[in-house]
Amino acid sequence: MSLRRFSDLAQIEKRIERARKKVKSAKNNPAEVPALEKVEKVLLNSETARTAILNEEEELAIKSLGLLARKKIFYAANVQDSKLGSGNELNERLKVMASADGSKVVV
């Protein structure tokens, strides 16, 4: 598990515990616990937090956490000028990795 995922998982676990205690409180956001549980589930499956599918309300509920692995990633590939239109084998592998992550690649 990468350090970002580990850090996010530790933060999620602590936040779930606190949020569950506040469930009966008027200050509680009802979308917070389900959102945290969704993110925790993908992190435990060794996926990044950004692969968790959250609705708008859930996104807002956990936005303040600033999870590292929830942030978008920008991949840039450096290639020879002659390969700008097509890239190369390494670019193709990078595109496959990025698409699995829901990210894009710029060549």
C-alpha positions as CSV (number, residue, x, y, z in Angstrom):
1,M,0.0,0.0,0.0
2,S,1.4,3.4,-1.0
3,L,2.1,6.0,1.7
4,R,-0.7,8.2,0.4
5,R,-3.2,5.4,0.7
6,F,-1.9,4.4,4.1
7,S,-2.1,8.0,5.3
8,D,-5.6,8.5,3.9
9,L,-6.7,5.2,5.4
10,A,-5.5,6.2,8.9
11,Q,-7.2,9.5,8.6
12,I,-10.5,7.9,7.4
13,E,-10.5,5.3,10.2
14,K,-10.1,8.1,12.8
15,R,-12.8,10.2,11.2
16,I,-15.3,7.3,10.9
17,E,-14.9,6.7,14.7
18,R,-15.6,10.4,15.5
19,A,-18.4,10.7,13.0
20,R,-20.2,7.6,14.3
21,K,-20.1,9.1,17.8
22,K,-21.7,12.3,16.5
23,V,-24.5,10.5,14.6
24,K,-27.1,11.6,17.1
25,S,-25.8,15.1,17.2
26,A,-27.4,18.0,15.3
27,K,-23.9,18.9,14.1
28,N,-23.5,15.7,12.2
29,N,-23.6,15.6,8.4
30,P,-25.7,12.5,7.5
31,A,-23.6,11.9,4.4
32,E,-20.3,11.8,6.2
33,V,-20.3,8.3,7.5
34,P,-21.5,6.6,4.3
35,A,-18.9,8.6,2.3
36,L,-16.1,7.7,4.7
37,E,-17.1,4.0,4.5
38,K,-17.0,4.1,0.7
39,V,-13.6,5.6,0.7
40,E,-12.3,3.2,3.4
41,K,-13.6,0.2,1.3
42,V,-11.6,1.2,-1.8
43,L,-8.5,2.0,0.3
44,L,-8.7,-1.5,1.9
45,N,-8.9,-3.0,-1.6
46,S,-5.6,-1.3,-2.4
47,E,-7.2,1.2,-4.7
48,T,-6.9,5.0,-4.5
49,A,-9.5,7.1,-2.7
50,R,-10.4,8.8,-6.0
51,T,-11.9,5.6,-7.3
52,A,-14.6,5.7,-4.6
53,I,-17.9,6.8,-6.3
54,L,-19.5,9.5,-4.2
55,N,-22.5,11.7,-4.8
56,E,-22.2,15.5,-4.5
57,E,-23.4,15.6,-0.9
58,E,-20.8,12.9,0.1
59,E,-18.0,14.7,-1.7
60,L,-18.8,17.9,0.3
61,A,-19.0,15.9,3.5
62,I,-15.4,14.7,3.2
63,K,-13.8,17.6,1.3
64,S,-12.4,19.1,4.4
65,L,-10.2,16.0,5.0
66,G,-8.0,16.9,2.0
67,L,-7.3,13.2,1.3
68,L,-4.0,12.9,-0.7
69,A,-5.2,10.0,-2.9
70,R,-8.5,11.7,-3.6
71,K,-6.8,14.5,-5.5
72,K,-6.6,14.4,-9.3
73,I,-3.3,13.3,-10.9
74,F,-1.8,14.9,-14.0
75,Y,0.6,12.7,-15.9
76,A,3.0,14.3,-18.4
77,A,5.1,12.2,-20.7
78,N,8.3,13.5,-22.2
79,V,9.0,12.2,-25.7
80,Q,11.2,13.0,-28.6
81,D,9.9,15.7,-30.9
82,S,9.6,13.2,-33.7
83,K,7.2,11.1,-31.6
84,L,4.9,13.9,-30.4
85,G,2.0,12.7,-32.4
86,S,2.2,9.1,-31.6
87,G,4.3,8.7,-28.4
88,N,6.1,5.5,-27.7
89,E,5.7,2.2,-25.9
90,L,6.3,3.8,-22.5
91,N,3.6,6.4,-23.2
92,E,1.1,3.6,-24.0
93,R,1.9,1.9,-20.7
94,L,1.5,5.2,-18.9
95,K,-1.9,5.8,-20.6
96,V,-3.1,2.3,-19.5
97,M,-2.0,3.1,-15.9
98,A,-3.6,6.5,-15.9
99,S,-6.9,5.3,-17.4
100,A,-7.2,2.6,-14.7
101,D,-6.8,5.5,-12.2
102,G,-9.3,7.7,-14.0
103,S,-6.6,10.2,-15.0
104,K,-5.3,11.5,-18.3
105,V,-1.9,11.7,-19.9
106,V,-0.4,14.6,-21.8
107,V,2.3,13.8,-24.3
